[in-house]
Amino acid sequence: MSSDLLLALGANPYAIALAIILAAGITAYLASAQPALHKATALIKIGRVWKEPLEDPYITEKIINSPGFLKELAQKMGLSAARLKRSVKAETVIAGPRRSRYPILVSVTATADTSDDAVRFARAVADEVTARHNLAFDEAKKPHIEQERRLEEFHKDLAAQGAAARDSLLKTESQLNEVRANNSLANPNVTERTRLVEEIEPERDVRPEVWRKVAAAAMIAAIVALAAAVLIGHFTPAQKRAAAE
């Protein structure tokens, strides 16, 4: 087989080179003729109540990428589900040391023919996730709000008793202040709603990966041309011997 390959290379070098050049040239032309896409990214920070995340970021990523979520959102936006599925992709952003990395954000990347559509798609996904998490936030916070209300009433009762309930009053006041602080949105490390980390802005155009496609096409053309040359070189002597006989 190696001798056949060497003979094919020696007998048809120009044909093989021409096939490679033609394949690479056609691929480069078609790839460069494709319109550039526009990209926008929404970075979503998952909210929490009393340090408990509203949802695991990996679960949020899977939900966003799921056909059901994208179909429902596409209907709200007046788009086809297939178009939104092609345009939107969610990934979990992780940070920290290599051995103890942890999720911190969910990144939603949208690609579209225009920068306005890219931003619109990314924002629509972020808004939908935020709306879902707001419901979960209010539900998770209900027992803590009720606890704060009960402590306020108890504090008032103790305050009315005067010096006789001083120790209990101080203890209840400390508990009440702690609950109020944890319920407040002023301390995002404890309680906060799901939100965008920064405003969504269109990024630079996403150009097709021309050279990777050209290299793949050239390699395929080279393999096909070599195979054809080997076959031709292998069968041609046999045909000549048959004709001579």
C-alpha positions, 0 to 999 in steps of 0.5 A, spaced: 500 500 500 505 504 501 508 503 494 501 504 491 501 511 495 508 513 493 506 512 486 500 515 486 503 521 489 509 521 484 504 520 478 498 525 480 502 531 484 498 536 480 491 533 480 492 532 488 494 539 489 489 542 485 483 538 488 486 541 495 486 548 492 479 548 489 476 545 496 480 550 500 478 556 496 471 554 495 470 553 502 473 559 504 469 563 499 462 560 502 465 561 509 466 568 508 460 570 504 456 568 511 453 574 514 456 575 521 453 574 527 452 578 533 453 576 540 450 579 547 451 576 554 447 576 560 450 574 567 445 572 572 447 572 579 442 567 583 438 570 589 438 567 596 434 568 602 438 567 609 444 565 605 440 559 602 440 560 594 434 560 591 436 555 586 442 551 584 446 555 578 447 548 575 439 547 575 438 554 572 443 552 567 439 546 565 432 549 565 434 555 561 437 550 555 431 545 556 426 545 550 420 546 554 423 553 557 425 556 550 419 554 547 415 557 552 419 563 552 419 563 544 411 563 545 411 569 549 416 573 544 412 571 538 418 567 535 419 560 533 422 555 538 427 553 533 430 560 532 431 561 540 434 554 541 439 556 536 440 563 539 441 562 546 446 558 550 446 558 558 453 556 562 455 556 569 460 560 571 465 557 576 470 560 580 475 559 586 481 554 587 482 548 582 480 543 588 474 547 591 471 551 585 464 553 586 458 556 581 458 563 582 454 566 576 449 563 570 452 566 563 446 566 558 449 568 551 445 570 545 447 570 538 443 573 532 443 577 526 443 584 529 445 586 535 439 589 538 436 582 537 442 579 541 441 583 547 433 582 546 434 575 547 439 575 552 435 580 556 428 576 555 431 569 558 434 573 564 427 577 565 424 570 565 429 567 570 428 573 574 421 572 574 421 565 576 426 566 582 422 572 585 416 568 586 421 563 589 424 569 593 417 571 596 415 564 598 422 562 601 422 569 605 415 568 608 416 564 614 422 569 616 417 575 615 412 572 620 418 570 625 420 578 624 412 580 626 412 575 632 418 578 635 416 585 634 409 583 637 413 580 643 418 586 644 412 590 644 409 586 650 415 586 654 416 593 653 410 594 656 412 590 662 417 595 664 423 593 668 420 587 670 422 584 663 428 588 662 433 581 661 427 578 656 426 585 652 434 585 651 434 578 648 428 579 644 431 586 641 437 582 639 433 577 636 429 582 632 435 586 630 438 579 627 432 577 623 431 584 621 438 584 618 437 578 615 431 579 612 433 586 609 436 587 602 441 591 604 446 585 606 446 581 599 451 576 602 445 574 606 439 575 602 438 578 595 434 577 589 436 574 583 439 580 578 443 581 573 450 583 574 451 588 569 447 591 564 447 587 557 451 590 552 452 587 544 459 584 543 463 584 537 461 581 531 462 573 531 465 572 525 465 565 522 471 560 523 473 560 516 480 557 517 478 551 521 473 550 515 478 551 510 483 546 513 478 541 514 476 541 507 483 541 504 484 535 509 478 531 506 480 533 499 487 531 500 484 524 502 479 523 497 484 525 491 490 520 494 485 515 495 482 516 487 490 516 485 491 510 488 485 506 485 487 509 479 494 507 479 492 500 482 487 498 476 491 502 470 496 496 470 492 491 470 487 494 465 494 495 460 496 487 461 489 485 460 489 489 453 495 487 451 493 479 452 
